[in-house]
């Protein structure tokens, strides 16, 4: 459950739905594990950073999707 929260960036709500727990129970569990880990007196020799990038799909621009009006179609302002 903790790894799902840290690694997959799942919300506590979705983790609770997966395990059939309440959102508060998931929050308490995560808090307890994080507190236990911060109280440990470990000698850290290596730090691992997760810097993976995920590609984001963006819509491709094309002439068909863009609405272009010709200047001759745009009405002109009347002159006073």
PANU-239479 format. One line per 10 residues: number of its first residue (from 1); for each residue x, y, z of N, C-alpha, C. Coordinates in nm, 4 decimals, decimal comma, padded with zeros to 6 digits, m for minus. Each point is the difference from the previous one (the first is absolute). Layout:
BEGIN
NUM) X:Y:Z:X:Y:Z:X:Y:Z  ...
END
This chain:
BEGIN
1) 00,0835:m00,1187:00,0000:m00,0835:00,1187:00,0000:00,0881:00,1253:00,0000  00,1037:m00,0017:00,0823:00,0889:00,1157:00,0081:00,0734:00,0202:m00,1319  00,0444:m00,1089:m00,0605:00,0698:00,0114:m00,1276:m00,0915:00,0514:m00,1107  m00,1264:m00,0378:00,0039:m00,0951:00,0532:m00,0976:m00,0110:00,1513:00,0151  m00,0001:00,0454:00,1234:m00,0132:00,1430:00,0280:00,1255:00,0758:m00,0435  00,1168:m00,0542:00,0329:00,1248:00,0696:m00,0320:00,0395:m00,0131:m00,1461  m00,0061:m00,1210:m00,0528:00,0537:m00,0256:m00,1335:m00,0984:00,0349:m00,1109  m00,1260:m00,0348:00,0177:m00,0982:00,0193:m00,1065:m00,0761:00,1311:00,0127  00,0238:00,0734:00,1083:m00,0669:00,1284:00,0249:m00,1528:m00,0144:m00,0016  m00,0480:m00,1149:00,0505:m00,1445:m00,0206:00,0074:m00,0552:00,0792:00,1173
11) m00,1228:00,0421:m00,0124:m00,0619:00,0741:00,1096:m00,0400:m00,0963:00,1108  m00,0127:00,0539:00,1189:m00,0410:m00,0827:00,1134:m00,1397:m00,0560:m00,0222  m00,0833:00,0734:m00,0681:m00,1344:m00,0480:m00,0316:00,0057:m00,1266:m00,0850  00,0823:00,0011:m00,1056:00,0076:m00,1156:m00,0884:00,0657:m00,1201:00,0683  00,0976:00,0254:00,0852:00,0608:m00,1101:00,0751:m00,1030:m00,0604:00,0952  m00,0792:00,0850:00,0645:m00,1045:m00,0488:00,0907:m00,1007:m00,0861:m00,0750  m00,0360:00,0394:m00,1213:m00,0937:m00,0786:m00,0805:00,0601:m00,1350:m00,0375  00,1289:m00,0028:m00,0285:00,0677:m00,1241:m00,0384:00,0007:m00,1009:00,1143  00,0270:00,0474:00,1215:00,0127:m00,0889:00,1152:m00,1284:m00,0115:00,0819  m00,1030:00,0710:m00,0375:m00,1257:m00,0065:00,0738:00,0097:00,0647:00,1370
21) 00,0787:00,1048:00,0113:00,0186:00,0719:00,1256:m00,0594:00,1391:m00,0110  m00,0023:00,0695:00,1131:m00,0410:00,1398:m00,0044:00,1219:00,0851:m00,0350  m00,0259:00,1174:m00,0507:00,1077:00,0925:m00,0346:00,0805:00,0386:00,1247  m00,0681:00,0104:00,1134:00,0672:00,0350:00,1256:00,0959:m00,1110:00,0433  m00,0387:m00,1260:m00,0200:00,0877:m00,1122:00,0365:00,1261:m00,0003:m00,0858  m00,0144:00,0306:m00,1275:00,1160:00,0080:m00,0891:00,0908:00,1146:00,0441  m00,0592:00,1133:00,0316:00,0782:00,1154:00,0445:00,0768:m00,0311:00,1282  m00,0657:m00,0648:00,0951:00,0663:m00,0362:00,1266:00,1157:m00,0963:m00,0235  m00,0195:m00,0962:m00,0892:00,1046:m00,0979:m00,0290:00,1212:00,0665:m00,0651  m00,0260:00,0857:m00,0961:00,1092:00,0710:m00,0671:00,0756:00,0866:00,0993
31) m00,0720:00,0713:00,0828:00,0621:00,0858:00,1014:00,0851:m00,0819:00,0966  m00,0507:m00,1163:00,0454:00,0730:m00,0845:00,0950:00,1297:m00,0521:m00,0609  m00,0047:m00,0437:m00,1259:00,1203:m00,0512:m00,0657:00,1010:00,1122:m00,0214  m00,0471:00,1154:m00,0451:00,0910:00,1130:m00,0219:00,0641:00,0454:00,1312  m00,0775:00,0041:00,1080:00,0554:00,0381:00,1306:00,1036:m00,1008:00,0475  m00,0276:m00,1295:m00,0196:00,0939:m00,1044:00,0408:00,1303:00,0106:m00,0797  m00,0107:00,0293:m00,1275:00,1205:00,0118:m00,0826:00,0824:00,1230:00,0358  m00,0661:00,1104:00,0353:00,0753:00,1202:00,0357:00,0666:m00,0131:00,1362  m00,0497:m00,0869:00,0866:00,0601:m00,0176:00,1318:00,1163:m00,0984:m00,0008  00,0174:m00,0739:m00,1089:00,1112:m00,0948:m00,0077:00,1315:00,0760:m00,0083
41) 00,1026:m00,0533:00,0631:00,1323:00,0613:00,0012:00,0902:m00,0707:m00,1014  m00,0342:00,0039:m00,1257:00,0767:m00,0702:m00,1019:00,1160:00,0849:m00,0473  00,1094:m00,0670:m00,0335:00,1135:00,0650:m00,0634:m00,0228:m00,0069:m00,1516  m00,0329:00,1109:m00,0610:m00,0310:00,0025:m00,1426:00,1297:00,0177:m00,0782  00,0255:m00,0931:m00,0918:00,1195:00,0076:m00,0833:m00,0350:00,0280:m00,1459  m00,1211:m00,0342:m00,0399:m00,0420:00,0192:m00,1383:m00,1379:00,0644:00,0003  m00,0171:00,0964:m00,0878:m00,1308:00,0626:m00,0172:m00,0455:m00,0280:m00,1428  m00,1187:m00,0558:m00,0132:m00,0557:m00,0311:m00,1314:m00,1116:00,0989:m00,0287  00,0063:00,0613:m00,1172:m00,1009:00,0976:m00,0397:m00,0751:m00,0554:m00,1199  m00,1307:m00,0020:00,0101:m00,0836:m00,0444:m00,1105:m00,0316:00,1217:m00,0862
51) 00,0642:00,0074:m00,1136:m00,0204:00,1143:m00,0888:m00,0515:m00,0456:m00,1360  m00,0838:m00,1005:m00,0011:m00,0545:m00,0519:m00,1249:m00,0983:00,1005:m00,0592  00,0028:00,0094:m00,1292:m00,0928:00,0895:m00,0683:m00,1025:m00,0816:m00,0759  m00,1206:00,0489:m00,0003:m00,1070:m00,0652:m00,0745:m00,0380:00,0898:m00,1168  m00,0051:m00,0543:m00,1199:m00,0391:00,0830:m00,1133:m00,1471:00,0404:00,0107  m00,0294:00,1196:m00,0424:m00,1357:00,0515:00,0038:m00,0492:00,0131:m00,1435  m00,1130:m00,0597:m00,0275:m00,0563:00,0112:m00,1343:m00,0737:00,1322:m00,0120  00,0389:00,0749:m00,0978:m00,0656:00,1275:m00,0262:m00,0665:m00,0082:m00,1375  m00,1105:00,0681:m00,0173:m00,0653:m00,0048:m00,1314:00,0880:00,0647:m00,1062  00,0036:m00,0619:m00,1151:00,0791:00,0517:m00,1100:m00,0751:00,1142:m00,0681
61) 00,0729:00,1023:m00,0352:m00,0619:00,1119:m00,0707:m00,0101:m00,0348:m00,1480  m00,1134:00,0300:m00,0563:m00,0171:m00,0217:m00,1437:m00,0904:00,1101:m00,0539  00,0026:00,0153:m00,1291:m00,0810:00,1041:m00,0625:m00,1485:m00,0329:00,0087  m00,0333:m00,1286:00,0052:m00,1404:m00,0386:00,0071:m00,0629:00,0356:00,1346  00,0772:m00,0081:00,1076:m00,0565:00,0281:00,1318:m00,0058:00,1491:00,0294  00,0865:00,0763:m00,0620:00,0003:00,1439:00,0235:m00,1060:00,0654:m00,0881  m00,0665:00,0995:00,0540:m00,0998:00,0738:m00,0763:00,0628:00,1319:m00,0412  00,0258:00,0105:m00,1260:00,0623:00,1221:m00,0515:m00,1014:00,0721:m00,0888  m00,0199:00,1250:00,0258:m00,0917:00,0801:m00,0816:00,0817:00,0938:m00,0868  m00,0458:00,0152:m00,1228:00,0675:00,0941:m00,0894:m00,0394:00,1415:00,0377
71) 00,0866:00,0914:m00,0278:m00,0287:00,1396:00,0344:m00,1222:00,0521:m00,0753  m00,0234:m00,0511:m00,1164:m00,1148:00,0483:m00,0774:m00,1325:m00,0464:00,0621  00,0023:m00,1029:00,0816:m00,1205:m00,0520:00,0604:m00,0331:00,0766:00,1293  00,1003:00,0515:00,0649:m00,0207:00,0724:00,1256:m00,0639:00,1350:m00,0297  m00,1154:00,0305:00,0620:m00,0651:00,1270:m00,0291:00,0847:00,1168:00,0510  m00,0013:00,1056:m00,0785:00,0758:00,1188:00,0373:m00,0850:00,0904:00,0875  00,0670:00,0774:00,0839:m00,0725:00,0946:00,0846:m00,0513:00,1147:m00,0874  m00,1219:00,0433:00,0261:m00,0524:00,1140:m00,0781:00,0747:00,1276:00,0399  00,0275:00,0811:m00,0987:00,0670:00,1289:00,0274:m00,1027:00,1052:00,0367  00,0343:00,0795:00,0983:m00,0934:00,1039:00,0439:00,0214:00,1291:m00,0716
END
